[in-house]
């Protein structure tokens, strides 16, 4: 789908705090394949993850 995804509860909590993220809901990311070459397609886990967006 080439977009950032998360569950509804997480998204609602983030959008309530940061309204600037609202336009990105259900939008594909231009140049996703190129960005994936640089940053990878994996999620950060453990001490490398950001738990509270």
C-alpha positions as CSV (number, residue, x, y, z in Angstrom):
1,X,0.0,0.0,0.0
2,X,3.1,2.2,0.3
3,X,1.7,4.2,3.2
4,X,2.3,4.6,7.0
5,X,-0.2,2.5,8.9
6,X,-1.2,2.1,12.5
7,X,-4.3,1.1,14.5
8,X,-7.2,3.5,14.9
9,X,-6.6,4.2,18.6
10,X,-2.9,5.2,18.0
11,X,-3.8,7.3,15.0
12,X,-6.6,9.1,16.9
13,X,-4.2,9.8,19.9
14,X,-1.5,11.2,17.6
15,X,-3.9,13.3,15.4
16,X,-5.5,14.8,18.5
17,X,-2.1,15.9,19.7
18,X,-0.6,16.8,16.3
19,X,-3.2,18.1,13.9
20,X,-0.6,18.6,11.1
21,X,-0.5,14.8,10.6
22,X,-4.2,14.5,9.7
23,X,-3.7,15.0,5.9
24,X,-1.6,11.9,5.8
25,X,-4.3,9.5,6.7
26,X,-4.9,6.9,3.9
27,X,-2.5,8.6,1.5
28,X,0.2,6.8,-0.4
29,X,3.7,8.1,-0.1
30,X,5.4,9.5,-3.2
31,X,8.8,7.9,-3.8
32,X,8.2,5.2,-1.2
33,X,10.4,2.7,-3.0
34,X,13.3,5.1,-3.2
35,X,12.9,5.9,0.5
36,X,12.7,2.2,1.4
37,X,16.1,1.8,-0.2
38,X,17.6,4.3,2.2
39,X,15.7,3.6,5.4
40,X,14.5,0.1,4.9
41,X,11.0,-1.4,5.3
42,X,11.3,-2.4,8.9
43,X,9.8,-1.1,12.2
44,X,12.1,0.0,15.0
45,X,11.7,-2.3,18.1
46,X,13.0,-2.3,21.7
47,X,15.2,0.6,22.7
48,X,15.3,1.9,19.1
49,X,11.5,2.5,18.9
50,X,9.7,5.7,19.7
51,X,6.8,4.5,22.0
52,X,5.0,7.9,22.4
53,X,4.6,9.7,19.1
